[in-house]
Amino acid sequence: MNYCETKQSERLEYNQLLEEYILGCKTSQKIGMEYERIPVSKSSNEVIPYDGEFGVCEFLREVAKIDNWDYILDDVNIIGLKKLHDTITLEPGCQIELSIEPQIFVRDIKSKIEKINSVFKPILEEFGIKLLNKGVSPKTTYKNIKLLPKKRYAVMANYLWGILSDVMMRETAGIQVGIDYRSEEDAMKKFRVANLIMPFATAMFANSKIRGGVDTGYKSFRALAWLNTDNERCGFATNFSDGMSFRDYVDTLLDTPMIFINREYIPVSLNGKMTFKQFMDKGYEGFEATIDDWMLHSNLYFPDVRLRNFIEIRNHDCVGNGLEYSIPAFYRGIMYNTDALSEVEKILSKYSFNEINELRYNVSRYATASKLRKKPILGICKELTEISKYSLIQEGEDEEMFLEPLVDMLKRNKLPCDID
């Protein structure tokens, strides 16, 4: 096939773009979790490179050999492992991400992660590696972190124009949560509430004040990095107003500049020259838009809360000491209880979009000491956590125990970055 040919029998239609979201409606109420950690040397605290006898690539080979995982490849390079519905993948700076098959209960997510960690442990010992529960590399900065040899990462690194985009790609690690929705109405309500919650959650789990060996003056330097990565595809997706629909989200994505498309596994850079809507209308250098192009474009859009065939809540620093499980528990208690969801919406809806947006900028520096209408948001953070806890207690599955580290921390007016 000629490189510029596209296998496509008919023009991509708008309704096809909506399909992923419509098909995402489901009756389940599961929680998904993506858990990134930074691999560093036990002796030096420097980030472990991809290559080398005791590098991240060889670590993955050992995990695959011992525990029967399959390779995920980019050309000949190992960029991750998969086993059934679980994956271990590498982020651009070799951050190791566990993506756990969605579960009904947080305890089952914890069990799966602990099982994988038990496989990791002897290999990490042999390799002299520790996996940090931090939101940013505390010692090695991006200039000394080689980009993972994955074709799309090279294109992304060349395109993302924010002054801290290299920091975001190579130095940071976070925890993301996936939430199911039953209908378009349910999806939009959860999407709206998740966006309203997001700055408060970023504040509660702030854990990246040390970077390059010094105190940055920010409680979450990772959050600051995302604020300075690419304003056209990061931050808030839409203004999450009442009455929004799947179409509003699709229209936002259509108006977002494109980074690249894939043809025959080779990235073709568009470098922001056109939006997806323009690509659909006019094509690009002989290429016509396909549904795979749309899916890729959707995955290269990085808002704090992302709509997929589930709702992906993204902007939390990586944390440990049990707080890693407080994150999915916090959302489980709010999102899957109708009364809790409505109560949180009522509390936060009194704040305008501009107030919530401004708060995003403040929490990177001040976290729970940030002020909203002249009052620190610590009180709101405590209130949201108590609503989630009460919801979980009502359920009677003992899932509220995963909130205890968070409740205790907020009671003491501490942050994860205050706890070693």
C-alpha positions, -999 to +999 in steps of 0.1 A: +000+000+000+012+035-008+022+054+023-003+081+017-033+058+010-059+054+037-081+023+039-115+038+044-147+030+025-167+060+036-163+094+052-160+096+089-193+110+103-200+130+134-222+104+150-193+079+149-174+103+172-202+101+198-203+063+197-176+056+223-193+077+249-228+063+242-215+027+243-198+036+276-232+036+294-232+006+316-249-007+347-217-016+366-203+006+393-166-003+392-135+017+400-104+017+378-070+029+390-038+038+372-008+041+396+025+056+384+057+054+404+092+068+397+120+042+397+151+055+414+184+040+425+184+030+462+220+043+465+218+076+447+181+084+443+188+092+406+161+081+382+168+046+366+173+047+329+156+025+303+188+009+291+215-010+309+221-042+328+199-030+357+177-006+337+139-005+335+138-026+303+157-054+319+134-051+350+104-056+327+121-087+312+125-102+346+089-095+356+077-111+324+099-142+329+090-148+365+052-140+364+042-149+328+034-114+315+033-107+277+055-079+262+040-047+248+064-036+220+071-005+200+091-018+171+117-040+190+115-020+222+097-033+253+075-005+265+052-025+289+037-058+299+002-072+299-017-100+315-054-104+308-069-070+317-039-056+337-010-037+323+024-025+334+035+003+311+062+030+309+056+067+308+080+090+289+106+092+317+103+055+325+078+060+352+062+026+359+024+026+357+002-002+369-032-001+352-056-024+372-087-040+357-117-021+372-131-037+404-162-031+424-143-027+457-111-008+465-100-038+486-098-058+454-077-031+437-054-032+467-051-069+466-041-069+429-015-041+434+000-060+464+002-091+444+021-073+416+043-056+442+052-090+456+065-100+422+084-067+419+100-069+453+128-094+448+136-080+413+138-045+427+161-057+454+184-074+429+184-043+407+189-018+435+157+000+426+130+016+447+096+028+434+089+063+447+054+073+458+061+110+449+045+133+424+078+145+409+113+131+408+130+146+439+165+146+425+169+140+388+155+166+364+143+161+329+177+172+313+192+140+328+162+117+320+164+101+286+130+099+268+116+064+265+122+050+229+086+050+219+078+068+187+047+087+199+066+102+229+092+118+206+065+134+185+047+146+217+079+160+232+086+179+201+050+194+200+040+202+236+049+238+239+044+247+276+075+257+295+072+228+319+060+201+294+094+183+296+090+182+334+055+168+331+066+141+306+098+129+322+097+138+359+061+134+372+040+105+385+003+105+394-027+084+403-058+083+381-092+069+388-119+056+364-156+059+372-185+042+353-217+059+342-252+046+335-265+071+310-256+104+293-273+123+321-254+103+348-222+108+329-226+146+327-235+149+363-205+129+374-183+147+349-194+181+363-189+171+399-155+155+392-144+188+377-157+208+406-139+185+430-106+183+411-087+213+426-097+202+461-084+167+454-052+180+439-047+200+471-054+171+495-030+147+477-002+173+470+031+154+472+057+170+450+074+200+467+110+187+464+125+188+429+161+188+419+170+184+456+155+217+467+121+229+480+104+244+451+080+265+471+051+246+456+032+218+474+025+201+441+051+210+415+035+183+394+002+203+392+023+233+383+039+213+354+004+204+341-006+240+342+024+248+319+022+219+295-003+229+268-033+250+276-051+239+244-054+203+257-049+204+295-069+219+323-107+218+321-126+202+292-155+225+285-170+248+313-189+217+327-221+237+329-255+224+337-272+208+306-240+199+288-240+167+267-217+142+250-219+165+220-204+194+240-174+173+249-170+160+213-172+196+200-144+206+224-122+178+211-130+187+175-117+222+180-085+210+196-053+211+174-039+177+164-005+164+173-001+134+149-018+105+132-006+069+127-003+053+093+012+018+091+025+022+127+044+053+117+035+087+133+027+114+108+031+148+125+005+175+121+022+196+147-009+216+156-015+227+120-052+219+121-080+209+144-097+175+141-128+192+126-106+207+099-090+173+093-124+157+090-135+184+065-104+187+044-080+158+051-042+163+054-017+157+026-037+129+011-048+114+044-085+112+053-098+110+089-106+076+104-121+065+136-087+053+148-074+089+142-103+101+164-094+076+192-058+087+191-067+123+191-090+117+222-061+100+240-038+129+233-062+153+251-052+157+287-078+176+308-080+172+346-112+151+340-114+132+307-145+116+292-140+082+276-162+051+278-158+059+315-149+091+334-112+094+340-102+117+370-065+125+365-049+153+385-035+136+417+001+133+427+014+098+434+011+091+471+019+063+495+014+053+531-021+040+523-032+073+507-029+056+473-061+037+482-078+068+497-080+083+462-103+056+446-122+052+479-129+090+480-145+089+446-163+056+451-181+071+481-192+102+462-198+090+427-218+058+434-241+073+460-269+095+446-273+115+478-236+120+482-232+131+446-260+156+449-247+169+482-213+175+469-227+192+438-248+215+460-218+225+481-195+232+451-220+246+426-221+279+444-186+286+431-183+300+396-163+284+368-137+312+371-134+307+409-128+269+404-104+276+376-084+301+396-082+276+425-064+252+402-035+277+400-035+284+437-035+248+449-002+239+432+015+263+456-006+264+487-026+231+485-053+230+513-042+265+526-054+280+493-083+304+498-117+305+482-137+336+490-111+345+516-113+311+535-088+282+533-102+253+514-091+228+542-126+230+556-142+221+523-117+192+518-127+178+552-164+182+544-161+163+510-141+135+527-167+131+554-195+129+528-176+101+511-169+083+543-205+084+555-216+070+521-191+041+524-202+034+560-238+032+548-229+007+522-216-017+549-186-031+530-159-016+553-145+004+524-144+035+546-112+021+562-093+032+530-102+069+539-087+067+573-052+079+563-068+109+545-092+117+574-063+116+599-040+137+577-066+164+572-074+164+609-038+171+616-037+198+588-009+179+570-002+170+534+014+139+518+044+160+510+048+166+548+050+129+555+081+108+545 
